[in-house]
Amino acid sequence: MSFEGSLIILICCVLVPAYYWNVIFEDHDPQTSRWLIAWACKGVVVPVVVWMVFNSGISPRMPPLMPEIAIAQSGGATWTSATLDVTADGLLVIGSYWAAITLGWLATLIATRASNRTDFIGLSVFWCLVLTPLVWPILHFSGWKGVGFAGMVWLLPVVHCTMSLAPSKKPCPIYSRAIAKMKFGRYAEAESAVIRELEKCEDDFDGWMLLADLYANQFNDLPEADRTIREICDQPKITGVQISIALHRLAGWHLKLGENPVAARDALEVICQKLPGSHVARMARQRMDQLPATREELQEQLKGRSFPLPALSEILDEGVDHTKPETNHADAALLANQYAEKLKRDPNNVPEREKLARILAERLGEVDLAIEQLELLIGMPEQPVQKMTEWLSLVAAWQLNYRHDNAAARKPLERLVHEYPRTAQAFAAQRRLNLMEMELRVSRAVSAGVS
């Protein structure tokens, strides 16, 4: 075969395994690509160069290895054609051996990754049996020079038919370096580290969220964070839960950093548009209903206006202040209705239920309804100790001051003492229980003396 034909076959022997390499490693990791190039250089380029140098006969001290070239040189004739012929044979052997070894390595890799080893073994045995009649003549007529081609004939169908059994394992991005740089305040380097990891897995949700968080909270670039979040939500592999998480976080940034309830509402509206009728859409709609309409209303909320719950000792010791002017009953009822409507949309809104209870008891005189609201709050799981003690204190105070029912007040007082013994409210409750016990004893003694 001519030198040009051998060179073309050599290129094909390199390109065919390279194609299947790229199919199996479809993540296109730069490291695996560099490994393939290095392997091709070691297995093809270097042997070809060495073969040509040792058969060139350029120096008397380095005679050619192949006898054809030596005979041509000794006869005084031109030996260029003989050199090219020998080189052509070397190209065929080197290329075919390298391709066979590479395909064998790919077949081994598929075997280790295969989800069903039985199918892999069955397909491999089938193709080996089918192609044996073709492999035997190659080995018979070509000898050791045809071993590489025989291996290619056997292994190429095996790799082609079994590579679907081995799903590609994309490298998992690791953001520990980026997080470490963030802790040291090196945010620009952290951004670069996150981007490098995202190049390994372009649709990684956690990486994009980390990048958006950097833009919003460290670079104060809320528009870029907004753009990043919306691009995340347009990715084809993202789930509904991830869309909800990303847009809720974006809405929080618009409220906290931009003080822009309109932009926050727009972010939540995207959830309702992308996932209509879903649970996450209903949650987004509930949060939208709770958002202030304007920036001014948001700023009023951020001032932290509180409805203070006085300590138990203050309520019990001071009693009911009858000197306070009567408030407008209609205004109080209207305000209570507003809080009740909000609670219909979000029954777990603790501050609104707390305010409703205070209005019912202190402005409308509906003590029983107010105590029911506080009991609902007390029954909610995972409430802070400070709030639990305040609510129990208020229930006891209302029982004593408004209903004058010592027996009903004893239950929340005893609960304060037993469940929250080291709080200020517990000490005040114990003191009140002692006073109530003394009053009861005095009352019994007086009754016994009279009788």
Protein Blocks (a to p, Z undefined) as FASTA:
>chain_A
ZZklmmmmmmmmmmmmmmmmmmmmmnopaklmmmmmmmmmmmmmmmmmmmmmmmnopafk
lccfblklmmmmmnopafklmmmmmmmmmmmmmmmmmmmmmmmmmmmmmmmmpmblklmm
mmmmmmmmmmmmmmmmmmmmnmmmlmmmmmmmmmmmmmmmmmmmmccddddddfklmmmm
mmnopaklmmmmmmmmmmmmmmlmklmmmmmmmmmmmnopaklmmmmmmmmmmpmkbcfk
lmmmmmmmmmmmmmmmnopaklmmmmmmmmmmmmghiaklmmmmmmmmmpcfbfklmmmm
mnopacddddfklmmmnopafkbccddfklmmmmmmmmmmmmmmmmmlmklmmmmmmmmm
mmnopaklmmmmmmmmmmpghiafklmmmmmmmmmmmmmmmnopaklmmmmmmmmmmmmm
mbmklmmmmmmmmmmmmmmmmmmmmmmmmZZ
